[in-house]
Amino acid sequence: MAVYVYGSKSENRLLMTTALRKAILTGALLTAVSVLASLVPTWFWLQIDPVVDHASVYISCIVLPLIIAPTCSFFILRAQMKAERLALANHRLASSDELTGLPNRRAFFTAAAQLQGRAALGEGVLACGIADIDNFKRVNDEHGHEAGDNILKSVGGAMRAIEPESGVMARLGGEEFAAAGLFATEADARHYFQDLVRVLGGEGCVHGGQRLRVTISLGYCLAREGDTVSALLSRADRALCRAKAAGKNRAVSEAPAPGPIRVPA
């Protein structure tokens, strides 16, 4: 699973584990401070008034904080954990597409910018693609918006399953999706986007007892020095227009190459 998938189960577990570890550490620290805060002034008091029963006083200074501090810590830490869960839920809502479960446009821009930084360090070739579901409006018109939603869910699930190891998939809006990833070579990027079109071409959904076939058109480009994420998407979008003009159901590079071919029906 790529580290850039917002709201993923692995990310959620990591965040909750971190929050729990921080909560336990806070509770232990609070207890230790309470005991120390009781012992230090008591020690000075006993130096002044040696008549007092030293053992009883020291025991009281240790036992009472050990009873009071964990009780207070429990309520404080429970509130903290609740706040952490709410923050995680808000993060998921702000960065995920509700229908498909994929990252949304905002999350894609954040993740793609991180990938740009890694590419600048020589970790790979950054490629960015935009995919559009073919004839989606016709599906909505003929079968209704429920069928369109089912197709979007199907495409979203398939894209999550074939996400690049170092990359991100997202739904930009409507029937438009985006993908960005780091690849060893330009040829690897080309093969990945062609495979993406081919795999999604085998997807579909059943609606009203009828199986609806899904195909996508995809345009992609390789990052250049000084590119912004917006510039990458604009160049990929121009390649997408060429893919649709060439007959749809295919992956086309911004710069024509031998690889982009029509996916067999």
ABEGO torsion letter per residue (X at the ends): XBAABBGBAAAAAAAAAAAAAAAAAAAAAAAAAAAAAAAAAAAAAAAABAABBAAAAAAAAAAAAAAAAAAAAAAAAAAAAAAAAAAAAAAAAAABBAAAGBBBAAAAAAAAAAAAAAAAAGAEBBBBBBBBBBGAAAAAAAAEAAAAAAAAAAAAAAAAAABBABBBBBBAEEABBBBBBBBABAAAAAAAAAAAAAAAAABEBBBGGBBBBBBBBBBBBBBBBGBBAAAAAAAAAAAAAAAAAAGEGBBBBABBBAABBBBBX
